[in-house]
Amino acid sequence: MPKPSGFAYEQRPDASVTITHHGRPAGTLRGARAVKFLAEVESGDAQLVMARWTGAYKHGNERMARNHPRNRK
Protein backbone atom coordinates (compact mmCIF):
# COMPACT_ATOMS: atom_id res chain seq x y z
CA MET A 1 0.00 0.00 0.00
CA PRO A 2 1.54 3.34 -1.01
CA LYS A 3 2.04 5.94 1.66
CA PRO A 4 -0.44 8.82 1.55
CA SER A 5 0.92 12.17 0.43
CA GLY A 6 -0.26 15.63 -0.57
CA PHE A 7 -2.09 16.42 2.67
CA ALA A 8 -1.70 19.65 4.62
CA TYR A 9 -3.55 21.22 7.50
CA GLU A 10 -4.07 24.75 8.72
CA GLN A 11 -5.11 25.89 12.18
CA ARG A 12 -7.63 28.72 12.01
CA PRO A 13 -8.01 31.51 14.59
CA ASP A 14 -11.48 30.20 15.50
CA ALA A 15 -9.88 26.96 16.85
CA SER A 16 -10.85 24.91 13.81
CA VAL A 17 -8.54 22.88 11.58
CA THR A 18 -8.87 22.68 7.80
CA ILE A 19 -7.31 19.67 6.05
CA THR A 20 -6.46 19.95 2.36
CA HIS A 21 -5.35 17.37 -0.19
CA HIS A 22 -3.34 18.76 -3.11
CA GLY A 23 -4.68 22.23 -2.32
CA ARG A 24 -8.36 21.24 -2.24
CA PRO A 25 -10.37 21.19 1.00
CA ALA A 26 -10.79 17.64 2.31
CA GLY A 27 -12.31 18.34 5.72
CA THR A 28 -12.81 20.77 8.57
CA LEU A 29 -12.58 19.81 12.22
CA ARG A 30 -13.91 21.89 15.10
CA GLY A 31 -13.92 21.70 18.87
CA ALA A 32 -12.84 18.51 20.61
CA ARG A 33 -12.25 16.71 17.31
CA ALA A 34 -9.77 19.40 16.24
CA VAL A 35 -7.88 19.12 19.54
CA LYS A 36 -7.74 15.32 19.26
CA PHE A 37 -6.58 15.57 15.63
CA LEU A 38 -3.77 18.00 16.49
CA ALA A 39 -2.54 15.73 19.30
CA GLU A 40 -2.54 12.74 16.95
CA VAL A 41 -0.71 14.62 14.17
CA GLU A 42 2.05 15.64 16.59
CA SER A 43 2.60 12.08 17.80
CA GLY A 44 2.47 10.14 14.54
CA ASP A 45 2.93 10.18 10.77
CA ALA A 46 1.10 13.37 9.80
CA GLN A 47 0.24 12.25 6.25
CA LEU A 48 -1.25 8.97 7.43
CA VAL A 49 -3.20 10.68 10.21
CA MET A 50 -4.69 13.22 7.80
CA ALA A 51 -5.59 10.49 5.31
CA ARG A 52 -7.34 8.55 8.05
CA TRP A 53 -9.25 11.54 9.40
CA THR A 54 -10.50 12.53 5.92
CA GLY A 55 -11.36 8.97 4.90
CA ALA A 56 -8.98 9.12 1.94
CA TYR A 57 -7.10 5.91 2.66
CA LYS A 58 -7.24 2.37 1.39
CA HIS A 59 -9.51 -0.02 3.22
CA GLY A 60 -7.75 -3.25 2.27
CA ASN A 61 -10.32 -4.57 -0.19
CA GLU A 62 -8.90 -2.95 -3.32
CA ARG A 63 -7.06 -6.09 -4.36
CA MET A 64 -10.26 -8.15 -4.17
CA ALA A 65 -12.16 -5.52 -6.15
CA ARG A 66 -9.48 -5.41 -8.82
CA ASN A 67 -9.69 -9.17 -9.28
CA HIS A 68 -13.49 -9.24 -9.51
CA PRO A 69 -14.68 -10.50 -12.95
CA ARG A 70 -16.53 -7.26 -13.72
CA ASN A 71 -13.33 -5.22 -13.18
CA ARG A 72 -10.94 -7.40 -15.19
CA LYS A 73 -9.96 -6.25 -18.65
C-alpha positions in Angstrom: 0.0 0.0 0.0 1.5 3.3 -1.0 2.0 5.9 1.7 -0.4 8.8 1.6 0.9 12.2 0.4 -0.3 15.6 -0.6 -2.1 16.4 2.7 -1.7 19.6 4.6 -3.6 21.2 7.5 -4.1 24.7 8.7 -5.1 25.9 12.2 -7.6 28.7 12.0 -8.0 31.5 14.6 -11.5 30.2 15.5 -9.9 27.0 16.8 -10.9 24.9 13.8 -8.5 22.9 11.6 -8.9 22.7 7.8 -7.3 19.7 6.1 -6.5 19.9 2.4 -5.3 17.4 -0.2 -3.3 18.8 -3.1 -4.7 22.2 -2.3 -8.4 21.2 -2.2 -10.4 21.2 1.0 -10.8 17.6 2.3 -12.3 18.3 5.7 -12.8 20.8 8.6 -12.6 19.8 12.2 -13.9 21.9 15.1 -13.9 21.7 18.9 -12.8 18.5 20.6 -12.3 16.7 17.3 -9.8 19.4 16.2 -7.9 19.1 19.5 -7.7 15.3 19.3 -6.6 15.6 15.6 -3.8 18.0 16.5 -2.5 15.7 19.3 -2.5 12.7 17.0 -0.7 14.6 14.2 2.1 15.6 16.6 2.6 12.1 17.8 2.5 10.1 14.5 2.9 10.2 10.8 1.1 13.4 9.8 0.2 12.2 6.3 -1.2 9.0 7.4 -3.2 10.7 10.2 -4.7 13.2 7.8 -5.6 10.5 5.3 -7.3 8.5 8.0 -9.3 11.5 9.4 -10.5 12.5 5.9 -11.4 9.0 4.9 -9.0 9.1 1.9 -7.1 5.9 2.7 -7.2 2.4 1.4 -9.5 0.0 3.2 -7.8 -3.3 2.3 -10.3 -4.6 -0.2 -8.9 -2.9 -3.3 -7.1 -6.1 -4.4 -10.3 -8.1 -4.2 -12.2 -5.5 -6.2 -9.5 -5.4 -8.8 -9.7 -9.2 -9.3 -13.5 -9.2 -9.5 -14.7 -10.5 -12.9 -16.5 -7.3 -13.7 -13.3 -5.2 -13.2 -10.9 -7.4 -15.2 -10.0 -6.2 -18.7 
